[in-house]
Amino acid sequence: MEELTRLAQVVGEQLKARGETVSVAESSAGGLIAAALLSVAGASAYFLGGAVVYTAKARMVLMDLPREAVVGMRSASEPYALLLARTSRERFGSTWGLSETGAAGPTGNPYGDAAGHTCIALSGPAELAVTLETGVDDREANMRAFAAAALRLLEQATR
């Protein structure tokens, strides 16, 4: 958690300096992105909220995204990650929406992605999505790697 806290401190300072806010929709990181951002004193100045969108039911209940909204989209894909990031930003009214969706392990997902696969997206003044493949099946290590990659993406966008 130390690396995540360090990254979150940098991001938090940048967001506060810019007067910007963030909301999070994460899946296989299991809440680690939000936890890292909230571990920083003064997080209420920039963190508006988040959700662990781990299942289709969570997507519908927490993000108000019905099945029709994701027709033709795989959940562990860049287009889906962008949809989550945009929806998070819109629902919370944040400057930035940050999302993550993937397969932490120890096995892959039903779509054929191996453990260690995730897609991370950011929506706000800039939009981008990236795919990360850790190449390992260690669930906890992947969760930390996914959260760190998401925080790094936000850090780069808010420099």
N, C-alpha and C positions, 0 to 999 in steps of 0.2 A: 504494500500500500504506500510505501515511502515514495516510490517513483511517481505514482498517481497523484499523491498529495503535492509533490514538488511541481508537477505539470499544472495541476489545478491552481496553485498559487500564482504561477506566471499568467495563466489564462485569466484568473480572477482580477489581477492587477490591470491587465490590458483592457478587460471589459469595463472595469470601473473608470479607468482613465478616459475611455471613449464614451462613457455614459450609455453602454449597451447592455443588453440582457440576453439570456440563453434559456432555452427549454430543451428537454431531452426525451427521446423515445428510443429506448434500447431493448434489445432482446437477449442475445446470448451473453452479453456482458453482465446481465443479471442485476443491474442497479449500481455497478461499480463506478460508472461515469458520474451519475448523480451523487453518489456517496463521496467521490473525490472532490467534486465541485463544492459540495456542502461541508467538507472537512475544513475549509478555509474560513477563518473568522471574517465576518463581514459579507458572507455569501448572499445575504438577503438583498444586497445592492445590485446583484446581477443574475441570480438564479431564480427563475419564476416557477419552475416545477418540472416534473418529469413522470414517466411511466415506464414500467417494464412490460413491453408488448411481446410476450413470449408465445402466445397462442392466437389462433384466429378469433376466439371469443374475446380475448383481451384487446385485439385490434378493433373489434366492433364496439365493445363497451367503453374502452378508455380513449380511443381515437375517433370514434364515431365513423369508422370506415367500413361500410358493408362489403359483402362478398363482391358485389358488382363493381366496386371501386378498384378491385385488384384483378379483375378478369385478365387472363393472359400474362400475369406477372408472377414470377417465382418469388417467394418471400426472402430468400437469401441472395438478392440481386441488387445491382445499383439502382435500377428504376424504382424498386420497392423501397430501398433506403431513402431515395429522394422524396418519394411520396410521404414517408413517415416524417422526414425532416420538415417538409413544407407544412404538413398537417400540424405538427407540434408547434411550429412557429405561428401558424394562423390561430390555433386554439388558445394558445397562451398569450398571444400578442407580443411575442418576444422579438428582439432584433434578429436573433439566430435560432434556428432549429437544428439540433444535432441528433443524428440517429445512427443506430448500429443494428445489424441483423445478420446472423450467421449460424455456424455449427461449432460449438465449443469442444465437443468430444465427450467421451472417447471415440465415438463413432461419428460418421457423417450424418447428413440429413437425408430425408426421402427424395430429394431432388438430385442426388448424385454428388453433392459437394462433400469433400473430405473434411474430417475434423480439422479445425484450424482455419477454416474459410469464413470470412466475414466481409460484408460491404458496409461502408461508413459513408454517411452523406451529411452535408451542411447546406442549409438554405437560409438566405438572408441577403445582405448587400451583394454577396457573391454566392453562387451555387456550384457545388462540386461533389462528386462521389468517387470513392476509391474502393478497390478490392484488395484485401490482405489475405495471404496464405501463409500461415506460420509453419506448416509442414510437420507439426507435432500433434499428438492426440491427448495431451495432458489438459484436461478440462479447465482446471484452475489457472494454469499458466496461460492458456488461450484467453480466458476471461480477462485476465490482467493485461495481456497484449492487446486485446480488442479495445479495452477502455483507454489504454495509453495511446493507441493510434488515433482514437477519436479525439482525445484531448490535444494531441499534436496537430491534428487537422484544424481544430478551432484556434489553436495558438497561432498557426501560420496565417490564418485568415484575419486575425485581429491584431497583427503586428502594426 
